[in-house]
């Protein structure tokens, strides 16, 4: 089945625009697709010289436009914006496991951990600076919302990337609280993040998407299928309403329907792998084809053809599995209890 004209963009994205990408796992596809078509995906935290392709892969460079790791929620986006604009500083918290040190806000960024807490803090400072540069210098900021569920400190001063104790650290029920955010809280967090972006870069255009990847686990008392429906429904509503608000910072915000393109009933689930969670390369290609077709349809630009780029940036999507090769801390939650 062929369904066209799924998106009419608010503004044009040109090959000359500096585009940065952040968010949940699915956001990684945008950077790759832009690079393959000669568009200006911008990496604000490039790998050190001489690291090599294997090292770049291992240490999670070129995944997002800064080495932030996945930013799954609107509140974590607000958190990064506050750190990058000087409104707040990260809590002085370090996770440990087997004598190694891990960043609570980027627990998988160094797969074997850091040698010391100081090295971890220095690495995070570099990521915060690179994220700040992305806010200030980019023309287009692509952000994919992924989750409503999160873990926070009891003091309320931070939200973690994953549940403490899952990859490193130690879970303490007195200090770590589970939160499943509601529409009002998510919208407030997103609008506050957008306001910080607009303050440092008034011309920044923001493209919101919602990840089509179902939850792999849930910390709620319900079934993961129910939790997925709640999460995606709320995120989709927030993204659509914020993009539809033409006042203030939201005037520069658009919504792109990657979620609908992958999950719509007319497609019969054919874009999902046999595990019914991972998105096939065919699905990613269809999503990005709709993005470029929308731009061409409104602005008359020629449809760009994919070209060969560095093997690490292609991430072996030619093998037929795109999502399996993404960097996703959220998949670790499957080990934190039977939720299916």
Secondary structure, 3 states (H helix, E strand, C coil): CCCCCCCCCCCCCCCCCCEEEEECHHHHHHHHHHHHCCCCECCCCCCCCCCHHHHHHHCCCCCCCCCCCCCCCHHHHHHHHHHHCCCCCCCCCCEEECCEEECCCCCCCCCCCECCHHHHHHHHHHHHHHHHHHHHHCCEEEEEECCCEEEEECCCCCECCCCCCCCCCCCCCCCEEEEECCHHHHHHHHHHHHHHHHHHCCCCEEEEEECCCCCCCCCCCCCHHHHHHHHHHHHHHHHHHHHHCCCHHHHHEEECCHHHHHHCHHHCCCCECCCCCCEEHHHHHHHHHHHHHHHHHHHCCCCCCCCCCCHHHHCCHHHCECHHHCCCHHHHHHHHCCCC
